[in-house]
């Protein structure tokens, strides 16, 4: 049947069926849109297992559900969307009218209709702002914790097929902020980190997901921050080209630094020393990744952040805790890293050229972060290495830029 051949009554039947499915299985955690020709294959793959759940006679043509996974036929999307939008807007208008009546604070049955219709509508159109806002209004009015949890489940369901939906991520932040005074918050935070990692694995370079995870850091306890820093290391090691994950680690480290600043009044040198060791360990780990994965810019950007904070806040004196840091040794070490990364054993392998450029530009950047007289010393060592010749060899198309940088070093 063509999507244009569905009557209003037939479309309403489809909507009722979808809402019945959603109501019968509140644990649905994934939704997908399936071509009608694939339904028979899905049924055969299920094999009538004991965990299978027979829904209705519509299963073969319109809906499919197994193990909390829902499939919707692409053939019915348009009539289903129109029916859901019409039903939602009608219920919302009636609800607003009833609220304006004297002595009436709203109708529970209408609120239930709005929540049901808006859920179906958002599954078909995740950026329908009015539907999201109506749910916020009713949930805030009820102030029931299970309703807030349901909102997290709904947004997670939508993110299963639209992982970059800004509306869905924003709705999750609204829920978390609203329940931030509740004891359940820390459990939610732990679940959020797992959700973001799961989505990031399926949706590469998902800035919105990682931005959400960075936002969560301000709600974490010290223990959670340290745990996340340790836990995210393995993921970052396997995704060295994804700068979003390293940005998340930087946000965690800045939060740790903020905590160190707050402990200054208490003279908590033990925690300061722990922070020093964390930062040093991150520098060493970053260097190991740089040498293992050639030419990955995200790793060099992360090193810039680490070196900058190392020089400005940690190496000299971290709130009264002295570490006998040898600044010259640090610079020499970075120059040795430049030497090891600037060798190009294979001209045909572009990653070696990229590694040489990243290492050279990192050193040039580093000189800008250093005050006199240390800067003079590093400039002399760079001239001895003929850095400009290296840059012109690896990237001759930017020769004018390298000449300008060399002039600024004089």
Beta strands, then each sheet from edge to edge (+ up, - down):
strand 1: 30-34
strand 2: 63-66
strand 3: 69-73
sheet 1: 1+ 3+ 2-
end
